[in-house]
């Protein structure tokens, strides 16, 4: 255990200023998203923009591309949360399973395709990595439209990501995603209360 903590501390000291900005901005994004604060998308923009530069610099092009998607969704998220439906601020909504199933089917279909491609590139854990990536894309759409169920998907995605990072020896990132899990649980509780308040006000 001492060796693991030494590796975490070593990894932290090795972080560049830009990496620290990216991580802290990502944490700020999640905390503000829990509070339904529109400025969460500003921090998402900062985090993803910095991440694009960092991943491209070390030739992790797929990760850079994924963050390009996140950057675009941050801009859309800002607009959606500000204007929502009929130019009213976006409210929390819940999707029944029949509405989620088509999107789940599409996402699941993409997993083996991406996994096979990643396998040809000799990627580690290609199919598990593809699973988390594909569902991260789907779940980001849910966040943009304030779909309550997004938190449950993040719970699974972040748990699997912890395993991936731990297996790859990326203990700092594993620790970060453990923090994400705690914030996701808080997000479920907060959005559940706010959704109930919305129901009361709207009726």
Backbone as JSON Lines, residues from 0, in Angstrom:
{"i":0,"aa":"X","n":[0.82,-1.2,0.0],"ca":[0.0,0.0,0.0],"c":[0.86,1.26,0.0]}
{"i":1,"aa":"X","n":[1.98,1.2,0.76],"ca":[2.9,2.35,0.8],"c":[3.44,2.65,-0.58]}
{"i":2,"aa":"X","n":[3.77,1.59,-1.34],"ca":[4.29,1.77,-2.71],"c":[3.26,2.43,-3.61]}
{"i":3,"aa":"X","n":[2.0,2.06,-3.43],"ca":[0.94,2.65,-4.26],"c":[0.82,4.14,-3.99]}
{"i":4,"aa":"X","n":[0.83,4.51,-2.69],"ca":[0.72,5.93,-2.36],"c":[1.95,6.71,-2.84]}
{"i":5,"aa":"X","n":[3.09,6.06,-2.82],"ca":[4.29,6.71,-3.34],"c":[4.14,6.98,-4.84]}
{"i":6,"aa":"X","n":[3.55,6.01,-5.56],"ca":[3.33,6.18,-6.98],"c":[2.32,7.3,-7.25]}
{"i":7,"aa":"X","n":[1.28,7.39,-6.39],"ca":[0.29,8.46,-6.55],"c":[0.95,9.82,-6.34]}
{"i":8,"aa":"X","n":[1.77,9.93,-5.28],"ca":[2.44,11.2,-5.0],"c":[3.42,11.55,-6.1]}
{"i":9,"aa":"X","n":[4.13,10.54,-6.6],"ca":[5.07,10.78,-7.7],"c":[4.33,11.25,-8.95]}
{"i":10,"aa":"X","n":[3.19,10.6,-9.22],"ca":[2.39,10.99,-10.39],"c":[1.88,12.42,-10.25]}
{"i":11,"aa":"X","n":[1.47,12.77,-9.03],"ca":[0.95,14.12,-8.81],"c":[2.04,15.17,-9.04]}
{"i":12,"aa":"X","n":[3.24,14.92,-8.5],"ca":[4.33,15.87,-8.66],"c":[4.77,15.99,-10.12]}
{"i":13,"aa":"X","n":[4.49,14.95,-10.88],"ca":[4.89,14.96,-12.29],"c":[3.9,15.71,-13.17]}
{"i":14,"aa":"X","n":[2.74,16.1,-12.61],"ca":[1.72,16.78,-13.4],"c":[2.21,18.16,-13.82]}
{"i":15,"aa":"X","n":[1.87,18.53,-15.05],"ca":[2.16,19.88,-15.51],"c":[1.05,20.81,-15.03]}
{"i":16,"aa":"X","n":[1.29,22.09,-15.13],"ca":[0.27,23.06,-14.74],"c":[-1.0,22.86,-15.54]}
{"i":17,"aa":"X","n":[-0.85,22.57,-16.83],"ca":[-2.02,22.37,-17.68],"c":[-2.82,21.14,-17.25]}
{"i":18,"aa":"X","n":[-2.14,20.09,-16.84],"ca":[-2.85,18.89,-16.38],"c":[-3.63,19.17,-15.11]}
{"i":19,"aa":"X","n":[-3.03,19.95,-14.22],"ca":[-3.72,20.32,-12.98],"c":[-4.96,21.15,-13.3]}
{"i":20,"aa":"X","n":[-4.82,22.09,-14.23],"ca":[-5.96,22.92,-14.64],"c":[-7.08,22.05,-15.21]}
{"i":21,"aa":"X","n":[-6.72,21.08,-16.04],"ca":[-7.71,20.2,-16.67],"c":[-8.46,19.39,-15.61]}
{"i":22,"aa":"X","n":[-7.72,18.84,-14.64],"ca":[-8.35,18.01,-13.61],"c":[-9.23,18.86,-12.69]}
{"i":23,"aa":"X","n":[-8.71,19.99,-12.22],"ca":[-9.48,20.84,-11.31],"c":[-10.72,21.4,-12.0]}
{"i":24,"aa":"X","n":[-10.6,21.73,-13.29],"ca":[-11.76,22.22,-14.04],"c":[-12.8,21.13,-14.2]}
{"i":25,"aa":"X","n":[-12.35,19.89,-14.4],"ca":[-13.28,18.76,-14.52],"c":[-14.04,18.55,-13.22]}
{"i":26,"aa":"X","n":[-13.34,18.69,-12.08],"ca":[-14.0,18.55,-10.78],"c":[-15.0,19.68,-10.57]}
{"i":27,"aa":"X","n":[-14.59,20.91,-10.94],"ca":[-15.49,22.07,-10.81],"c":[-16.73,21.87,-11.66]}
{"i":28,"aa":"X","n":[-16.54,21.32,-12.87],"ca":[-17.67,21.04,-13.76],"c":[-18.68,20.12,-13.09]}
{"i":29,"aa":"X","n":[-18.2,19.04,-12.51],"ca":[-19.1,18.05,-11.93],"c":[-19.82,18.6,-10.7]}
{"i":30,"aa":"X","n":[-19.11,19.36,-9.87],"ca":[-19.74,19.95,-8.69],"c":[-20.83,20.93,-9.09]}
{"i":31,"aa":"X","n":[-20.54,21.77,-10.09],"ca":[-21.54,22.75,-10.55],"c":[-22.69,22.08,-11.29]}
{"i":32,"aa":"X","n":[-22.4,20.97,-11.99],"ca":[-23.47,20.23,-12.66],"c":[-24.45,19.67,-11.62]}
{"i":33,"aa":"X","n":[-23.92,19.2,-10.5],"ca":[-24.76,18.71,-9.41],"c":[-25.7,19.81,-8.94]}
{"i":34,"aa":"X","n":[-25.18,21.03,-8.88],"ca":[-25.97,22.17,-8.41],"c":[-26.82,22.77,-9.52]}
{"i":35,"aa":"X","n":[-26.79,22.17,-10.72],"ca":[-27.53,22.67,-11.88],"c":[-27.09,24.08,-12.25]}
{"i":36,"aa":"X","n":[-25.85,24.42,-11.99],"ca":[-25.33,25.75,-12.29],"c":[-24.79,25.78,-13.71]}
{"i":37,"aa":"X","n":[-25.27,26.72,-14.51],"ca":[-24.92,26.76,-15.92],"c":[-23.42,26.94,-16.15]}
{"i":38,"aa":"X","n":[-22.71,27.52,-15.16],"ca":[-21.27,27.73,-15.33],"c":[-20.49,26.42,-15.31]}
{"i":39,"aa":"X","n":[-21.17,25.32,-15.05],"ca":[-20.48,24.03,-15.16],"c":[-19.94,23.84,-16.57]}
{"i":40,"aa":"X","n":[-20.68,24.36,-17.56],"ca":[-20.27,24.18,-18.96],"c":[-19.04,25.02,-19.29]}
{"i":41,"aa":"X","n":[-18.84,26.13,-18.58],"ca":[-17.61,26.92,-18.78],"c":[-16.4,26.1,-18.35]}
{"i":42,"aa":"X","n":[-16.5,25.48,-17.18],"ca":[-15.38,24.66,-16.7],"c":[-15.19,23.41,-17.54]}
{"i":43,"aa":"X","n":[-16.31,22.88,-18.09],"ca":[-16.19,21.75,-19.01],"c":[-15.42,22.17,-20.25]}
{"i":44,"aa":"X","n":[-15.67,23.38,-20.73],"ca":[-14.97,23.9,-21.91],"c":[-13.49,24.04,-21.64]}
{"i":45,"aa":"X","n":[-13.15,24.59,-20.47],"ca":[-11.74,24.76,-20.09],"c":[-11.05,23.4,-19.99]}
{"i":46,"aa":"X","n":[-11.68,22.48,-19.28],"ca":[-11.09,21.16,-19.07],"c":[-10.86,20.42,-20.38]}
{"i":47,"aa":"X","n":[-11.88,20.41,-21.24],"ca":[-11.77,19.67,-22.5],"c":[-10.79,20.33,-23.46]}
{"i":48,"aa":"X","n":[-10.78,21.66,-23.51],"ca":[-9.87,22.36,-24.41],"c":[-8.41,22.07,-24.03]}
{"i":49,"aa":"X","n":[-8.12,22.11,-22.73],"ca":[-6.76,21.81,-22.26],"c":[-6.43,20.35,-22.52]}
{"i":50,"aa":"X","n":[-7.4,19.47,-22.3],"ca":[-7.18,18.03,-22.51],"c":[-6.9,17.72,-23.97]}
{"i":51,"aa":"X","n":[-7.59,18.4,-24.88],"ca":[-7.34,18.21,-26.32],"c":[-5.87,18.49,-26.63]}
{"i":52,"aa":"X","n":[-5.38,19.6,-26.11],"ca":[-3.98,19.97,-26.36],"c":[-3.02,18.94,-25.76]}
{"i":53,"aa":"X","n":[-3.29,18.53,-24.52],"ca":[-2.39,17.6,-23.84],"c":[-2.37,16.23,-24.52]}
{"i":54,"aa":"X","n":[-3.56,15.69,-24.86],"ca":[-3.63,14.38,-25.5],"c":[-3.01,14.4,-26.89]}
{"i":55,"aa":"X","n":[-3.22,15.49,-27.61],"ca":[-2.63,15.6,-28.94],"c":[-1.11,15.67,-28.85]}
{"i":56,"aa":"X","n":[-0.62,16.36,-27.83],"ca":[0.82,16.52,-27.67],"c":[1.53,15.19,-27.43]}
{"i":57,"aa":"X","n":[0.82,14.25,-26.77],"ca":[1.43,12.95,-26.51],"c":[0.9,11.88,-27.48]}
{"i":58,"aa":"X","n":[0.24,12.33,-28.55],"ca":[-0.24,11.48,-29.64],"c":[-1.29,10.47,-29.21]}
{"i":59,"aa":"X","n":[-2.1,10.83,-28.21],"ca":[-3.27,10.03,-27.87],"c":[-4.46,10.62,-28.64]}
{"i":60,"aa":"X","n":[-4.47,10.33,-29.94],"ca":[-5.39,11.01,-30.83],"c":[-6.85,10.66,-30.59]}
{"i":61,"aa":"X","n":[-7.14,9.41,-30.22],"ca":[-8.52,9.03,-29.96],"c":[-9.06,9.77,-28.74]}
{"i":62,"aa":"X","n":[-8.23,9.9,-27.71],"ca":[-8.64,10.64,-26.52],"c":[-8.83,12.12,-26.86]}
{"i":63,"aa":"X","n":[-7.96,12.66,-27.7],"ca":[-8.09,14.05,-28.12],"c":[-9.4,14.25,-28.88]}
{"i":64,"aa":"X","n":[-9.73,13.28,-29.76],"ca":[-10.96,13.36,-30.54],"c":[-12.18,13.29,-29.64]}
{"i":65,"aa":"X","n":[-12.14,12.43,-28.63],"ca":[-13.26,12.31,-27.7],"c":[-13.47,13.64,-26.97]}
{"i":66,"aa":"X","n":[-12.38,14.31,-26.64],"ca":[-12.5,15.6,-25.95],"c":[-12.97,16.71,-26.88]}
{"i":67,"aa":"X","n":[-12.74,16.56,-28.19],"ca":[-13.33,17.5,-29.15],"c":[-14.85,17.38,-29.07]}
{"i":68,"aa":"X","n":[-15.34,16.14,-28.99],"ca":[-16.77,15.9,-28.83],"c":[-17.27,16.55,-27.55]}
{"i":69,"aa":"X","n":[-16.53,16.35,-26.45],"ca":[-16.93,16.94,-25.17],"c":[-16.98,18.47,-25.26]}
{"i":70,"aa":"X","n":[-16.02,19.05,-25.99],"ca":[-15.97,20.5,-26.13],"c":[-17.2,21.01,-26.87]}
{"i":71,"aa":"X","n":[-17.56,20.33,-27.95],"ca":[-18.76,20.71,-28.71],"c":[-20.01,20.59,-27.82]}
{"i":72,"aa":"X","n":[-20.08,19.5,-27.06],"ca":[-21.24,19.28,-26.19],"c":[-21.29,20.3,-25.05]}
{"i":73,"aa":"X","n":[-20.15,20.81,-24.64],"ca":[-20.13,21.85,-23.6],"c":[-20.79,23.13,-24.12]}
{"i":74,"aa":"X","n":[-20.52,23.46,-25.37],"ca":[-21.14,24.64,-25.98],"c":[-22.64,24.43,-26.13]}
{"i":75,"aa":"X","n":[-23.03,23.24,-26.6],"ca":[-24.45,22.91,-26.75],"c":[-25.13,22.88,-25.38]}
{"i":76,"aa":"X","n":[-24.45,22.33,-24.39],"ca":[-24.99,22.25,-23.04],"c":[-25.27,23.62,-22.46]}
{"i":77,"aa":"X","n":[-24.34,24.55,-22.66],"ca":[-24.53,25.93,-22.18],"c":[-25.81,26.51,-22.79]}
{"i":78,"aa":"X","n":[-25.95,26.36,-24.1],"ca":[-27.13,26.89,-24.8],"c":[-28.41,26.22,-24.35]}
{"i":79,"aa":"X","n":[-28.36,24.89,-24.21],"ca":[-29.55,24.13,-23.83],"c":[-30.01,24.46,-22.41]}
{"i":80,"aa":"X","n":[-29.07,24.57,-21.49],"ca":[-29.41,24.87,-20.1],"c":[-29.92,26.31,-19.97]}
{"i":81,"aa":"X","n":[-29.45,27.19,-20.85],"ca":[-29.85,28.6,-20.78],"c":[-31.24,28.81,-21.37]}
{"i":82,"aa":"X","n":[-31.52,28.19,-22.52],"ca":[-32.79,28.41,-23.21],"c":[-33.77,27.26,-23.04]}
{"i":83,"aa":"X","n":[-33.25,26.02,-22.95],"ca":[-34.1,24.86,-22.73],"c":[-35.18,24.71,-23.79]}
{"i":84,"aa":"X","n":[-36.39,24.38,-23.34],"ca":[-37.52,24.17,-24.24],"c":[-38.38,25.42,-24.28]}
{"i":85,"aa":"X","n":[-38.73,25.86,-25.48],"ca":[-39.55,27.07,-25.66],"c":[-38.92,28.28,-24.97]}
{"i":86,"aa":"X","n":[-37.59,28.36,-25.06],"ca":[-36.83,29.49,-24.53],"c":[-36.96,29.63,-23.01]}
{"i":87,"aa":"X","n":[-37.24,28.53,-22.34],"ca":[-37.25,28.52,-20.89],"c":[-36.08,27.66,-20.41]}
{"i":88,"aa":"X","n":[-35.48,28.01,-19.26],"ca":[-34.34,27.22,-18.77],"c":[-34.68,25.74,-18.69]}
{"i":89,"aa":"X","n":[-33.72,24.93,-19.1],"ca":[-33.92,23.48,-19.1],"c":[-34.17,22.96,-17.68]}
{"i":90,"aa":"X","n":[-35.21,22.14,-17.53],"ca":[-35.51,21.53,-16.25],"c":[-35.09,20.06,-16.27]}
{"i":91,"aa":"X","n":[-34.93,19.51,-15.06],"ca":[-34.6,18.1,-14.95],"c":[-35.77,17.27,-15.47]}
{"i":92,"aa":"X","n":[-35.47,16.26,-16.26],"ca":[-36.51,15.36,-16.77],"c":[-36.08,13.92,-16.54]}
{"i":93,"aa":"X","n":[-37.06,13.04,-16.53],"ca":[-36.79,11.61,-16.41],"c":[-37.27,10.92,-17.67]}
{"i":94,"aa":"X","n":[-36.42,10.01,-18.17],"ca":[-36.77,9.26,-19.38],"c":[-37.23,7.86,-19.01]}
{"i":95,"aa":"X","n":[-38.4,7.45,-19.47],"ca":[-38.81,6.06,-19.24],"c":[-37.93,5.12,-20.06]}
{"i":96,"aa":"X","n":[-37.95,3.84,-19.7],"ca":[-37.09,2.87,-20.38],"c":[-37.36,2.81,-21.88]}
{"i":97,"aa":"X","n":[-38.62,2.96,-22.29],"ca":[-38.93,2.87,-23.72],"c":[-38.27,3.98,-24.52]}
{"i":98,"aa":"X","n":[-37.98,5.1,-23.87],"ca":[-37.29,6.2,-24.55],"c":[-35.78,5.99,-24.54]}
{"i":99,"aa":"X","n":[-35.29,5.33,-23.5],"ca":[-33.86,5.07,-23.4],"c":[-33.4,3.91,-24.28]}
{"i":100,"aa":"X","n":[-34.26,2.92,-24.47],"ca":[-33.86,1.68,-25.14],"c":[-33.29,1.87,-26.55]}
{"i":101,"aa":"X","n":[-33.91,2.7,-27.43],"ca":[-33.32,2.87,-28.77],"c":[-31.89,3.41,-28.71]}
{"i":102,"aa":"X","n":[-31.66,4.37,-27.8],"ca":[-30.33,4.95,-27.67],"c":[-29.35,3.97,-27.06]}
{"i":103,"aa":"X","n":[-29.85,3.16,-26.12],"ca":[-29.0,2.12,-25.54],"c":[-28.61,1.1,-26.6]}
{"i":104,"aa":"X","n":[-29.56,0.73,-27.45],"ca":[-29.29,-0.26,-28.51],"c":[-28.23,0.27,-29.47]}
{"i":105,"aa":"X","n":[-28.35,1.55,-29.84],"ca":[-27.36,2.16,-30.74],"c":[-25.98,2.19,-30.08]}
{"i":106,"aa":"X","n":[-25.95,2.57,-28.82],"ca":[-24.67,2.65,-28.1],"c":[-24.02,1.28,-27.98]}
{"i":107,"aa":"X","n":[-24.82,0.29,-27.61],"ca":[-24.3,-1.07,-27.45],"c":[-23.77,-1.61,-28.78]}
{"i":108,"aa":"X","n":[-24.44,-1.26,-29.88],"ca":[-24.0,-1.69,-31.21],"c":[-22.62,-1.13,-31.56]}
{"i":109,"aa":"X","n":[-22.36,0.09,-31.09],"ca":[-21.08,0.73,-31.4],"c":[-19.92,0.13,-30.62]}
{"i":110,"aa":"X","n":[-20.22,-0.47,-29.46],"ca":[-19.15,-0.98,-28.59],"c":[-18.26,-2.02,-29.26]}
{"i":111,"aa":"X","n":[-18.83,-3.12,-29.84],"ca":[-17.94,-4.12,-30.47],"c":[-17.21,-3.59,-31.69]}
{"i":112,"aa":"X","n":[-17.84,-2.63,-32.39],"ca":[-17.18,-2.05,-33.57],"c":[-15.94,-1.27,-33.15]}
{"i":113,"aa":"X","n":[-16.11,-0.41,-32.15],"ca":[-14.97,0.35,-31.65],"c":[-13.96,-0.56,-30.99]}
{"i":114,"aa":"X","n":[-14.47,-1.56,-30.23],"ca":[-13.59,-2.49,-29.55],"c":[-12.71,-3.26,-30.51]}
{"i":115,"aa":"X","n":[-13.31,-3.71,-31.63],"ca":[-12.54,-4.45,-32.64],"c":[-11.45,-3.56,-33.25]}
{"i":116,"aa":"X","n":[-11.83,-2.3,-33.54],"ca":[-10.83,-1.38,-34.11],"c":[-9.7,-1.14,-33.11]}
{"i":117,"aa":"X","n":[-10.06,-0.92,-31.83],"ca":[-9.04,-0.69,-30.81],"c":[-8.14,-1.91,-30.64]}
{"i":118,"aa":"X","n":[-8.72,-3.1,-30.83],"ca":[-7.94,-4.33,-30.73],"c":[-6.9,-4.41,-31.84]}
{"i":119,"aa":"X","n":[-7.27,-3.95,-33.03],"ca":[-6.32,-3.95,-34.14],"c":[-5.18,-2.97,-33.89]}
{"i":120,"aa":"X","n":[-5.43,-2.0,-33.0],"ca":[-4.39,-1.03,-32.65],"c":[-3.6,-1.45,-31.41]}
{"i":121,"aa":"X","n":[-3.83,-2.72,-30.99],"ca":[-3.13,-3.28,-29.82],"c":[-3.41,-2.49,-28.54]}
{"i":122,"aa":"X","n":[-4.64,-1.98,-28.43],"ca":[-5.01,-1.24,-27.23],"c":[-5.22,-2.19,-26.06]}
{"i":123,"aa":"X","n":[-4.95,-1.7,-24.85],"ca":[-5.2,-2.49,-23.65],"c":[-6.69,-2.47,-23.34]}
{"i":124,"aa":"X","n":[-7.23,-3.61,-22.94],"ca":[-8.65,-3.74,-22.62],"c":[-9.53,-3.08,-23.7]}
{"i":125,"aa":"X","n":[-9.36,-3.46,-24.97],"ca":[-10.03,-2.75,-26.06],"c":[-11.54,-2.69,-25.95]}
{"i":126,"aa":"X","n":[-12.17,-3.79,-25.56],"ca":[-13.64,-3.8,-25.51],"c":[-14.18,-3.1,-24.27]}
{"i":127,"aa":"X","n":[-13.52,-3.25,-23.15],"ca":[-13.94,-2.54,-21.94],"c":[-13.75,-1.04,-22.11]}
{"i":128,"aa":"X","n":[-12.63,-0.67,-22.73],"ca":[-12.35,0.73,-23.0],"c":[-13.39,1.3,-23.97]}
{"i":129,"aa":"X","n":[-13.76,0.5,-24.98],"ca":[-14.79,0.91,-25.94],"c":[-16.13,1.08,-25.25]}
{"i":130,"aa":"X","n":[-16.43,0.19,-24.31],"ca":[-17.69,0.26,-23.57],"c":[-17.81,1.58,-22.81]}
{"i":131,"aa":"X","n":[-16.76,1.93,-22.06],"ca":[-16.8,3.17,-21.28],"c":[-16.85,4.4,-22.19]}
{"i":132,"aa":"X","n":[-16.12,4.36,-23.31],"ca":[-16.1,5.5,-24.23],"c":[-17.45,5.72,-24.89]}
{"i":133,"aa":"X","n":[-18.04,4.65,-25.41],"ca":[-19.34,4.76,-26.1],"c":[-20.43,5.25,-25.15]}
{"i":134,"aa":"X","n":[-20.44,4.69,-23.95],"ca":[-21.48,5.1,-23.0],"c":[-21.21,6.49,-22.44]}
{"i":135,"aa":"X","n":[-19.95,6.93,-22.43],"ca":[-19.65,8.3,-22.01],"c":[-20.24,9.3,-23.01]}
{"i":136,"aa":"X","n":[-20.19,8.95,-24.3],"ca":[-20.78,9.8,-25.33],"c":[-22.29,9.88,-25.14]}
{"i":137,"aa":"X","n":[-22.94,8.72,-24.99],"ca":[-24.39,8.67,-24.79],"c":[-24.8,9.44,-23.54]}
{"i":138,"aa":"X","n":[-24.07,9.24,-22.46],"ca":[-24.43,9.85,-21.18],"c":[-24.23,11.36,-21.2]}
{"i":139,"aa":"X","n":[-23.26,11.84,-21.97],"ca":[-23.05,13.28,-22.1],"c":[-24.28,13.95,-22.72]}
{"i":140,"aa":"X","n":[-24.9,13.29,-23.69],"ca":[-26.14,13.81,-24.26],"c":[-27.22,13.92,-23.18]}
{"i":141,"aa":"X","n":[-27.28,12.94,-22.3],"ca":[-28.27,12.97,-21.23],"c":[-28.04,14.15,-20.29]}
{"i":142,"aa":"X","n":[-26.77,14.45,-20.01],"ca":[-26.45,15.58,-19.15],"c":[-26.9,16.88,-19.8]}
{"i":143,"aa":"X","n":[-26.63,17.02,-21.1],"ca":[-27.0,18.24,-21.83],"c":[-28.49,18.53,-21.7]}
{"i":144,"aa":"X","n":[-29.32,17.48,-21.76],"ca":[-30.76,17.65,-21.69],"c":[-31.31,17.41,-20.28]}
{"i":145,"aa":"X","n":[-30.41,17.42,-19.29],"ca":[-30.77,17.28,-17.88],"c":[-31.66,16.06,-17.63]}
{"i":146,"aa":"X","n":[-31.28,14.94,-18.23],"ca":[-31.99,13.7,-17.99],"c":[-31.44,13.09,-16.69]}
{"i":147,"aa":"X","n":[-32.31,12.92,-15.73],"ca":[-31.9,12.46,-14.4],"c":[-31.09,11.18,-14.43]}
{"i":148,"aa":"X","n":[-31.46,10.27,-15.32],"ca":[-30.82,8.95,-15.36],"c":[-29.35,8.99,-15.72]}
{"i":149,"aa":"X","n":[-28.85,10.14,-16.17],"ca":[-27.43,10.23,-16.53],"c":[-26.53,9.82,-15.38]}
{"i":150,"aa":"X","n":[-26.97,10.13,-14.15],"ca":[-26.12,9.84,-12.99],"c":[-25.92,8.35,-12.81]}
{"i":151,"aa":"X","n":[-26.92,7.54,-13.1],"ca":[-26.79,6.09,-12.94],"c":[-25.8,5.52,-13.96]}
{"i":152,"aa":"X","n":[-25.82,6.08,-15.16],"ca":[-24.87,5.63,-16.18],"c":[-23.44,6.02,-15.78]}
{"i":153,"aa":"X","n":[-23.28,7.25,-15.25],"ca":[-21.94,7.66,-14.82],"c":[-21.44,6.79,-13.69]}
{"i":154,"aa":"X","n":[-22.36,6.32,-12.85],"ca":[-21.96,5.45,-11.75],"c":[-21.27,4.19,-12.27]}
{"i":155,"aa":"X","n":[-21.83,3.62,-13.33],"ca":[-21.26,2.42,-13.94],"c":[-19.98,2.75,-14.71]}
{"i":156,"aa":"X","n":[-20.03,3.81,-15.52],"ca":[-18.88,4.2,-16.34],"c":[-17.66,4.51,-15.46]}
{"i":157,"aa":"X","n":[-17.88,5.31,-14.42],"ca":[-16.76,5.7,-13.55],"c":[-16.2,4.51,-12.79]}
{"i":158,"aa":"X","n":[-17.06,3.58,-12.38],"ca":[-16.59,2.38,-11.68],"c":[-15.69,1.55,-12.59]}
{"i":159,"aa":"X","n":[-16.11,1.36,-13.83],"ca":[-15.29,0.61,-14.79],"c":[-14.0,1.35,-15.11]}
{"i":160,"aa":"X","n":[-14.08,2.67,-15.14],"ca":[-12.88,3.47,-15.43],"c":[-11.85,3.35,-14.32]}
{"i":161,"aa":"X","n":[-12.31,3.26,-13.08],"ca":[-11.39,3.07,-11.96],"c":[-10.61,1.78,-12.15]}
{"i":162,"aa":"X","n":[-11.33,0.72,-12.54],"ca":[-10.67,-0.58,-12.77],"c":[-9.63,-0.46,-13.89]}
{"i":163,"aa":"X","n":[-10.01,0.21,-14.98],"ca":[-9.1,0.35,-16.11],"c":[-7.83,1.11,-15.72]}
{"i":164,"aa":"X","n":[-8.02,2.24,-15.05],"ca":[-6.87,3.06,-14.67],"c":[-5.99,2.32,-13.65]}
{"i":165,"aa":"X","n":[-6.62,1.6,-12.73],"ca":[-5.86,0.86,-11.72],"c":[-5.02,-0.23,-12.38]}
{"i":166,"aa":"X","n":[-5.63,-0.96,-13.33],"ca":[-4.93,-2.04,-14.03],"c":[-3.76,-1.5,-14.85]}
{"i":167,"aa":"X","n":[-3.87,-0.26,-15.32],"ca":[-2.82,0.34,-16.13],"c":[-1.79,1.06,-15.27]}
{"i":168,"aa":"X","n":[-1.99,1.03,-13.93],"ca":[-1.03,1.68,-13.04],"c":[-1.22,3.18,-12.95]}
{"i":169,"aa":"X","n":[-2.36,3.69,-13.44],"ca":[-2.63,5.13,-13.38],"c":[-3.4,5.42,-12.09]}
{"i":170,"aa":"X","n":[-2.71,5.32,-10.97],"ca":[-3.36,5.4,-9.68],"c":[-3.92,6.79,-9.38]}
{"i":171,"aa":"X","n":[-3.29,7.83,-9.91],"ca":[-3.79,9.19,-9.69],"c":[-5.16,9.36,-10.34]}
{"i":172,"aa":"X","n":[-5.28,8.86,-11.57],"ca":[-6.57,8.96,-12.27],"c":[-7.61,8.05,-11.6]}
{"i":173,"aa":"X","n":[-7.17,6.9,-11.09],"ca":[-8.1,6.02,-10.38],"c":[-8.64,6.73,-9.14]}
{"i":174,"aa":"X","n":[-7.76,7.43,-8.44],"ca":[-8.19,8.17,-7.25],"c":[-9.16,9.28,-7.63]}
{"i":175,"aa":"X","n":[-8.9,9.94,-8.75],"ca":[-9.78,11.01,-9.24],"c":[-11.18,10.46,-9.52]}
{"i":176,"aa":"X","n":[-11.24,9.27,-10.12],"ca":[-12.55,8.7,-10.46],"c":[-13.27,8.14,-9.23]}
{"i":177,"aa":"X","n":[-12.53,7.82,-8.19],"ca":[-13.18,7.46,-6.92],"c":[-13.89,8.7,-6.38]}
{"i":178,"aa":"X","n":[-13.23,9.86,-6.49],"ca":[-13.86,11.12,-6.1],"c":[-15.1,11.38,-6.95]}
{"i":179,"aa":"X","n":[-14.99,11.1,-8.25],"ca":[-16.15,11.25,-9.15],"c":[-17.33,10.41,-8.67]}
{"i":180,"aa":"X","n":[-17.05,9.18,-8.23],"ca":[-18.12,8.31,-7.75],"c":[-18.86,8.93,-6.57]}
{"i":181,"aa":"X","n":[-18.1,9.51,-5.65],"ca":[-18.72,10.18,-4.5],"c":[-19.6,11.32,-4.98]}
{"i":182,"aa":"X","n":[-19.1,12.12,-5.94],"ca":[-19.86,13.25,-6.46],"c":[-21.09,12.78,-7.23]}
{"i":183,"aa":"X","n":[-20.99,11.65,-7.91],"ca":[-22.14,11.11,-8.64],"c":[-23.26,10.74,-7.67]}
{"i":184,"aa":"X","n":[-22.9,10.1,-6.55],"ca":[-23.91,9.74,-5.53],"c":[-24.58,11.0,-5.0]}
{"i":185,"aa":"X","n":[-23.79,12.04,-4.76],"ca":[-24.35,13.32,-4.31],"c":[-25.26,13.89,-5.38]}
{"i":186,"aa":"X","n":[-24.84,13.76,-6.66],"ca":[-25.64,14.25,-7.78],"c":[-27.0,13.57,-7.84]}
{"i":187,"aa":"X","n":[-27.03,12.27,-7.61],"ca":[-28.3,11.52,-7.61],"c":[-29.23,12.07,-6.53]}
{"i":188,"aa":"X","n":[-28.7,12.31,-5.36],"ca":[-29.5,12.79,-4.24],"c":[-30.02,14.2,-4.5]}
{"i":189,"aa":"X","n":[-29.12,15.07,-4.99],"ca":[-29.5,16.47,-5.23],"c":[-30.53,16.6,-6.33]}
{"i":190,"aa":"X","n":[-30.29,15.94,-7.47],"ca":[-31.22,16.05,-8.6],"c":[-32.55,15.39,-8.27]}
{"i":191,"aa":"X","n":[-32.55,14.36,-7.45],"ca":[-33.8,13.7,-7.05],"c":[-34.66,14.67,-6.26]}
{"i":192,"aa":"X","n":[-34.05,15.39,-5.31],"ca":[-34.79,16.37,-4.53],"c":[-35.32,17.5,-5.4]}
{"i":193,"aa":"X","n":[-34.48,17.98,-6.31],"ca":[-34.89,19.09,-7.17],"c":[-35.97,18.67,-8.15]}
{"i":194,"aa":"X","n":[-35.92,17.43,-8.6],"ca":[-36.95,16.93,-9.52],"c":[-38.3,16.88,-8.79]}
{"i":195,"aa":"X","n":[-38.3,16.43,-7.55],"ca":[-39.53,16.38,-6.77],"c":[-40.1,17.78,-6.53]}
{"i":196,"aa":"X","n":[-39.22,18.75,-6.32],"ca":[-39.65,20.14,-6.16],"c":[-40.27,20.67,-7.45]}
{"i":197,"aa":"X","n":[-39.67,20.29,-8.6],"ca":[-40.22,20.69,-9.89],"c":[-41.62,20.14,-10.08]}
{"i":198,"aa":"X","n":[-41.81,18.88,-9.73],"ca":[-43.12,18.23,-9.89],"c":[-44.17,18.97,-9.09]}
{"i":199,"aa":"X","n":[-43.82,19.35,-7.86],"ca":[-44.75,20.07,-6.99],"c":[-45.1,21.45,-7.59]}
{"i":200,"aa":"X","n":[-44.06,22.17,-8.05],"ca":[-44.27,23.52,-8.61],"c":[-45.09,23.46,-9.9]}
{"i":201,"aa":"X","n":[-44.8,22.49,-10.77],"ca":[-45.48,22.39,-12.06],"c":[-46.91,21.91,-11.95]}
{"i":202,"aa":"X","n":[-47.26,21.37,-10.79],"ca":[-48.64,20.91,-10.59],"c":[-49.36,21.75,-9.54]}
